[in-house]
Amino acid sequence: MQLLKDADGISIEPIGYNKNTANVFSVIEEKGEPLLQASGEIYGSVFT
């Protein structure tokens, strides 16, 4: 797995599985439907 790098070329370490400590992901309601919202503050991914 290749790690992402910041603007200075320093590798960004993964936070880990199931750790939303910065509340990057949240569920909101839009038009009566649940919607997953990502803040974009931290690089991350969602998988099922």
N, C-alpha and C positions, 0 to 999 in steps of 0.2 A: 504494500500500500504506500503510495506516495503522499507525503504530508503537504499541505498547502503552506505557502510562505507569505509573510507580511511584506509591507513596502520596503523594508530593509533587508529582505532576503532571509529572515530568520523563520525557521519552521514553526508552524502553529500546531501545538499538540492537541489531539482530540480530547474533549471533555469526558466522554464516556457514554455508555448506554444508559438510558433512563435517568438522566440528570438534567432537569430543567431548572437549575438553581437561579438562573438569570431571567426566568419567565419569558424566554424567547418565543415559546409556542403557547398559544391560548386558543380557546374556542369561543367564538362570538356568534350571535344570531343575526342573520341578514335575510330579510324577506321571509321570515318565519322558518328558515333553515339553518342548521348548525354549519359554521364555517371555521376551518382551521386557519389561524392567523399567525404569521411569523414576523417578528419585529425586524429581522435582518441585522441585528446588532452583532451576532456571532455566527460564524459559518457552521452550518449543521445540516442534518438530513432527517427525513421522515421515512420510515419503512414499515411494512406490515408483513 
